[in-house]
Amino acid sequence: MDIFAFSSNIIKHKLMNKENFQAQFDKVKKLIDYEDFTLLSKRIIDFTLDTGNLKFYRQTIEYINWLEDNQTKIEEVKKRSSDLLDNLYKELIIKDSSLNKDSDLISINNLTKSYKKSAFTLGPISINIAAGQIIGLVGENGNGKTTLLRTLCKELCPSSGSVDYKFPYSDNYDLRSKLIYIPQRTPSWQGSLLSNLRFTASTYGITGEENILTVDLIIDRMGLRKYRNYKWKDLSSGYKMRFELARALLRRPQLLLIDEPLANLDILAQQIVLDDFRDIARSTFRPLGIVLSSQQLYEVEKTSDYVIFLKNGAPKNLGQNNNNCDEIVKFIIEFESEWDQDQLLKTFLPLGIESLQVNGGTYVACFPQDITLNHFLKIVLEQKVPLTYFRNISNSTRRFFLS
């Protein structure tokens, strides 16, 4: 590549980063009008950490402390929020991102992992993971999700193939510090949540006032403020996971690998955590890749850029390589109705229905690929089929769970 082309690429990436930040900022500014101050404070913290400037750390912590006691003063909250955001904007709009969003973090080529005393083999898997991307891993238990995560973070060595880490690192220790794996069952720890996070920050070179301010911001970002003095035994499973995420963010990772982060969370908490993942991963100035495994299929699909379904260790539905899935595409609809199976088969016969399965009280109907949702709903309306729920799962990994 010549110097002119290299310079042009740099300018292009800088312009894209500015556009990404402008879009993010405009979206956050609208939260003031919506009076969604909980989400607004989270995003203000994200921008504050992006600055890396202790002056803004102090301002934001002062703002968060003030907001806790003054949420009913709506107009004053709006004014202070707007002023702080404007100051953050002026600081960040001239800041260059050290890592471009969508830059490859890791390249996986024909990765396999097998064990001498087991017939199970993971892979082969070939995929690239970029900064800002969220990849979901789904599949029944025992199909290789945890094995893949542990291999990517170098806890396990692949049997064949390669894993190429594209981001800069100085040695193996530095590499491992940038690959964070959070298992489903995390080990216990001693002392308070606050002291553990401050200790973690200090081990990664965050000391003095920066340590205190950064930890306070991360605690507020993860909704842990009232739990800061709690011990491990006093936290629920959900808040233990939030603690692990807070500790991970202090390490400033490039790739975050999380095993079943939604387990033991109610549906509202699941959505909050997934929204946090999305915002954290897609930061303009600190983007990172996230790979998460979960049994919460639909929630993961809504959040992920693409989803890998593992069956007996083999991948299907890889977003970057559809050749991994050799199935014939069908129109598949999942629905619930009080009508019986025979009545429904007869009703949908004009659409050429090929199968109608019953899975836990839910029907799954398979039609030829030229059938669309409009065709399905037209029959439903004409025949007055009573539906209490329906979902098009033609492009969902849910279809791989069917017999």
N, C-alpha and C positions, 0 to 999 in steps of 0.2 A: 504494500500500500504506500503510495507516495505521500509527501508531507501535506500537500493540498487536500487530498482525500481524508487523511487522518484529522486535519484541522476541521474539515467540514463535518465529520462525524462528531467531534467534540462539541461543536456549535449546535448541531442538531440535537444531541442528547441534553444539552443545557436548556435549549428552548422547550423540549418535551418535559423536562423536570419543572420548569417554570409554569407550563400549562397545567401539569398535574397538580402542582401546589395551588395554583389559582382556583382550579375546580374544587379542590378540597376545602380551601378557605371559604369560598362562596357558599358551599354547602353548610359549613359549620356556622357561618354568620347568620344563616336563615334560622338556626336553632334558637336564636334570641327572639325572633318574632313568634316562634312556636312555643316559647317559654318552657322549653325542655332543658332545664338547667342542669339536670343530672348528666345527661349525655354531653351537654355543652362543656361542663367542667372536665370531663374525660378528654375531650378533644383539645381543650386548651392546654391540658397537661401534656398531651402528645406533642403539640406545637412547641411548648416550652422545652421539653427534652430535646426536640430537634435543634434548638438554638445552641445547646451546649454552653450557655452563658449563665453564670451564677446570678447575675443581676435579675434576669427574668425568672430564675428559679425562686428567688426571694419574693418577687412580685406576685407570682402565681400562688405560692403557699399562703401569702397574706390574703390574697383574693379568696382562696378556698376556705380559710379560717373565717373570714368575714361572711362569706356566703352561708356557712353553716348556721349562723345566728340571724341572718337577715333575708331569708328566702321569701318572706311575705312582702318585702319592699320591692315590688315588681319593677317599677320604673327605675329605681336606683340600681337594682341588679342588672337591668338591661344596659344602663349607662356604663357601669363599671366593666361589665363583660365586653361591651363594644370597644371601650377604650383600650382594654388589655389586648384584645384581639388585633386591633389596629397597630399597636406597638409591636406585637409579635410578627405581624405581616411585614412591617418595615424592616425587621431584622432578618426574616427568612427569605424575602423576595430577592435579596442580593447574595444569598448563600448558595454555594455549589454543593450538589450531592456527591458524596464520595463513591457511591455505588448506584448505578442506574437501575431503576425498576425494569424488570424483564430481562436483566442480564443473567445468563446462566450461572447458577451456583454449583451445580453438580450434574455430571453426566454419567448415567448408568448404562453399561453396555453388556448385554447377554449375561447378566448376573444370575448365578445359581448358588444355592446353599443346600447341602445335603449332610446327613449324619450316618456314620458307619453302621450303627445298630438300628437304623430306621429306614423304612421304605419311602419316607416323605422327602420330597425335593422341592425347594422353592425355585421358581423361575422356569425358563430364562426370562428375565425382565430387562427391557431397554427403554430408558426414558430420561428426559432432561427435566430438571427442576430449576426454575428461575426465581430471582428475587421478586417478591410481591405475589407469588403464587401460593395457593392453598390446594393441596392434593389430599383427597379423602381415600382411605383404605377401608373397604368393606368386605364382608365375607363371614361365613360361619366360623365358630371357634375352631382352632386347630388347623387353619388353612394357610398360615404363614404371615399374618399381619405383624405380629410382634417380632418374628424372625427377620422380616424385612427392615423394620425400624432399627433393630439392634445391629444389623449389618451396616446400615447407612451411617450409624454413629460410631462404627468401628469397635463395638463390643464383640462382634463376631467377624471372622474373616470369611469372605466368599469362597466357595469351592471352585468356582471358575468365573470368568468374566472380570469386569473391572468397574471400579467406582472412581471417577476422576473429579476431584474438588477444584472448582474453577476460581474460587475467591483466594486472595493472598493470605498466606500464613507462613510463619517463620520456622516452625518445627512441629513435631508430632503433638507436643503438649498444647501449643497454640491452636493447632487444628482441632484437637479434642475439645478445647474450651469454646470453640465456635460451633460445635455440633452438640446440641443439648437434647438429650433423651429424657423424657419424663415418663416413667413406667406407670401402669395403672395403680399399683400398690407402692406407695412411696414410703421410704424408711422414716421412723420417728426421729425426733430431734429434741434436744434439751434447751431449756431457757425459753424466753419469750419470742414471739414472732418478730418483733422489732429488733431485738439483739441479734437474731439469726440473720436477718437481712442486712444489717449493718456490718456484720462479720463477713458475709458473702461479698458485699461491695468492697470491703477493704482488701480481700484476697485478690481482687481484680484491679487493684491500683486506684480505687476511689477512696480518698482519705480526707480528713479534716472536714471543713464546712461542706465541701462537695458531697461527701459521704452522707452527712445528715440531711442535706437538702434533697439529694437524689432519692434516698430511701423514702423520705416523706412523700415525695411526688409519686413514686411507684406504689406506695401503700394506698394513697388516695386514688390512683388510677385503677387499681384492682379492687376497689371497694372494701379495703381492709382496715379503714381508719379505726373503727370501734373495736377491732380485734387485735390491735397492735401489741397489747400486753398479754394476750392469750398464749397459753402453752399448747403443745401439740395435742395433748389429750382433751383439751377443751374445744377444739375445732371440729366442725362437721367435715365429712368427706369432701363436700363441695368447696369449703373454704381452705381445706388442705391443698386442693388442686390450685386454687387461686394463689396460695402462698408459693407453690412450686413455680407457677407462671411468673410471679413477681421476682422470685430468686433468679429465674432464667433470664428475664429482661435485664437484670443488673449485669449479667455477663455479656451483654451486647452481642447476641449470637448472630450467625449468618443463617443457620438452619435449625428449626425447632421441630423435634420429633416427639409426638405425644400419643401415648397409648390409652385409648378410651377416656378422653377428658370429660365426656358428657355423662359417664356412669355416675349414678347417685345424685344427679341433678334433676330438679323438676323442670318442666317444659319452659317456664319463664327464664330460669337460671341458664338453661341450655342456650336459649336464644341470645341472652346477654353475653355469654362466653364466646359464642360464635361471632357475634358482632365485634367483640373485642379482638378476636383473631383477625378478622377482616381489616379492621382499622390499623392494627399493629403491623400486619404483613405488608400493607400497601402504603406505608408511610413514604413520602417523597424523599426524605433525607435519611431514613434508617430502614429501608425495606428489607424484609427477610423472607425466606421460604418456610412454609409450614406443611408438615405431613402429619395427618392425624388419622387414627383408626377409630372406628365407632360402630356400634350396632344401630345407632339412630340414623337410619338410612336417609330419610327424606330431609332431615335437618342438615346433614352433611352435604347432600347434593345441592341444596340451596346456597350453601356457603362456598363450596369448593369450585375451583376452576375446572377440574375434572376429577373423576373418581375411578379408582382401580378396584375391580372386583377380583378377589383371589378365590379360586376353587381348586382344592388339592394342590395348592402352591402355584398354580398356573394363572397368569393374569388374563382378564377379559376386559373389554371396554376401555382400553387405554386411550385417553383423550388425544394423545399425540400420534397414535399409530393404530388405526382401526383394523389393520390386518391381523391384530391379535385376536380379533373376534370374527370367526368365520360363519356365524349364524346368518340366516336369511331374515332380513328386517321384516317385522310384522307390525300391525297396529294392535297394541295391547292396552286394554282398559281395565282398571280395577274399580269395582263399585260395590255398593251394598243396596239390597232391595228386599222387600218382604215377599216378592214372588219366588216360586220354587224354580228349580233348575230346568225342568221340562218346559215350563211356561216361558222362561227366558230364552231357551234355545229356539223355540218355535217363533218367538217374537223377532229375534235377530237373524233368522234364516235368510231373509232378503239381502243381508249384508255379507252372506257367505261365511258366517261364523264357523271357525275351524275347531275350537275347543272352548269349554267353559268349566273352569276348575273352581272348587270351593276351598278357600284357605282361611280357616279360623273364622268362619261366618262371613267372609268377604269373597265375592265372585271375581274371578280373573278371566276375561274373555279375550280370545285371540282371533283376529280378523286378517284378511289379506292385506298386503302393504299399501294397496291403493285406497283403502278405506281411511277416512279422516274422522276427527272428532265431530265435525259438522254432520257427517253421515250418521254417526252414532246418536247424537242429540236429536236429530230429525226424527229418527225412529222412536226415541224415548218420548218426545212430545206428541207425535201422532198416535202412538199406542198407549199413552198415558202410563208409562212405566214408573212406578213409585221408586225414586232414588233418594237415599239419605246421604250418600257420599259417592263421589267418583273422582278418578284421577287417571290421566293419560300416562302410562308407564312405558311407552314404546321406547323412549330413550333413557329410561331409568335402569340402574343396576338392580332394581327390585325384580326385574324379569328373570334374572339369573338365579333367584332363590326359588323359582317355581320348579316343580317336578317335571 
